[in-house]
Structures are given as C-alpha cells and as structure tokens.
Amino acid sequence: MNSDLIKLFAETFGISEEKLLPDATLESLGLDSLAVIEFLFQIEDQFGIQIPDQANPPRTLAEMVQLIEPLLPSGKPAA
C-alpha cells in the first residue's frame, strides 16, 4: 500500500499506522461515510486530482488506496 497515503490517513484521523492494515474496514477504524467522503475531498485538494464518483464507496483501507493511488501524479509527495 502507498505509505504516503497511509501516513496521511493516520495523521488525519489520529490512528496509529500499526492499526492500518489493508483489510481493515473503514468502519472498524471509526470512520463513517461522511468522514470517508471528506477524506477523499482532502486528497483531491492536496494532490489536484479528481476522484470519480463511486456508487459504492470504499469499505476497506485497501479499496481506498486502490481508488486513489492510480490517480496520484507520479513523483509527487503526499505530505
């Protein structure tokens, strides 16, 4: 998984990186659907990307990374 995205996720939500396993559900990490959407907006603003609307938002950390990572400009740091 993208370590920059994991660090940003950990910092944003105050969750230890050790708890951020790929199969961890966002709900189990204490995020509701609004928090997920706000984080996706934060990613869009920070990286200048457009994340396509999803009929089914990501449910796990791995799904979120799979959604975002291909859209990130190569070589651009996450912090």
N, C-alpha and C positions, 0 to 999 in steps of 0.2 A: 504494500500500500504506500501511497505517496506520503513521505514523512513530513513534508511541509504542511500538507492538508491536515494530518493528524495533530501536529503541533498547534495549528490554528484552531482546530476543533477543541483541543484540550484547554487552550487559553481562553477561548470564547465562553466555554461552558464550565470552566473550573473543574474539569475531570482529569484525574491522573492518567497519563499516557499508558500506563500499565493496564488500565481497565478498557482501553480502546482496542479491542480485538475485532478482527474483520467480521465475525459472525454475531457481534453484539448488536442487539436491536436498539434502535434509537430510543424506543420507549423504555427499555431496561436501563438506559443511561439517563433517564429522567426528562427526555425531550418530548414535548407534544408536537402536533402537526404545525402549529404556529411557529414554534422555535425552529423547526426544520426549515420552513419557508424563509424565515428571517435570516437564517444562516446562509441559505442559498443566495439571497439578495446581497448579503455581505460579500460573499465570494464574487458575485458578478461585479459589484462596485470595486472591490480591491484589485481584481485582475482585468477589468474591462472586457468581460466575456458575457455572452448571452446563453443562459441555461434554458434549453427548451422546456416548455410546459409538459408536465407528466400527468397522465391520467391516474397513475399510481405512484405517489411519491416514494422515495427510497425508504425501506424499512430497516435496513441494517447499515452499519458503517461501510462495509464493502460495497454495497449498492450505491451509497452516496459518492464514494470515491470513484467508482466506475462511471458514474454520471458526469462528474466534474473533471476528472483527470484528462480525458481526451480533448477538452476544450481549452485547457491552460496553454498559454503561449510557451513554447519551449525555451528553457533557459531563464525564465522569469521567476525570481524567488517569491515565496509565499509570504514572507514577513516584510 
